[in-house]
Amino acid sequence: MKRARWIFVALAVGWGGPAAAQTCTATLAGGGGNCATAAISTSLTIGRVVQLTLSSTTTALATPAAADFDAGFVASTGPTATVYCNTACRLQISASTATWTATTTVPSVPARANKPASDLQWSTASNGTFAGLTTTPTNVSSLGATAGTAVGIFYHTLYAWGLDTPGNYSLKVVFTLASP
């Protein structure tokens, strides 16, 4: 009978098998025993996590009238960028190209092929200070860790009587979320 108990105990502790994360001991006298658990350590690495959500991926800029040419610009509301980051981060804005893409709509008058990206100015306030877009990312907002900070973008599109001819114009605006 003692031999049968010994084989059972040997199988129960994984004798001859791979090492386990637990050690068991049992006493043969009286058939009792106890198991003690072994502590293990765990580790985790959390990297930088950032997320950028835009309220819209297109913005239809207001069509200029004569008074807008006289004023030199038309105001439009751009998208709202919502930023999530688990560390400090920067929301940046830039133009994908140095000039707007222009398509002629009046056959006798070519669209302005060299309208600069800087003719689209941006600000975080509708009555704020506006800056022209460039192809180099510019900081819009510097943020600490956040679970969703919304940053509104407002545009001024510049117009000049002698330069801005009829046509369809488009410019890709790039939003970047950077973490140092």
HUSUL-V809444 format. One record per helix or strand of 3 or more residues. SS is the DSSP state (helix for helix, strand for strand). FROM is the first residue (numbers start at 1). LEN is the number of residues. If there is no record, write none. Layout:
BEGIN
ss = {SS	SS}
from = {FROM	FROM}
len = {LEN	LEN}
END
This chain:
BEGIN
ss = {helix	strand	helix	strand	strand	helix	strand	strand	strand	helix	strand	strand	strand	strand	strand}
from = {2	22	29	33	50	66	73	89	101	117	120	138	146	168	173}
len = {11	5	3	5	5	6	13	7	3	3	4	6	13	3	6}
END
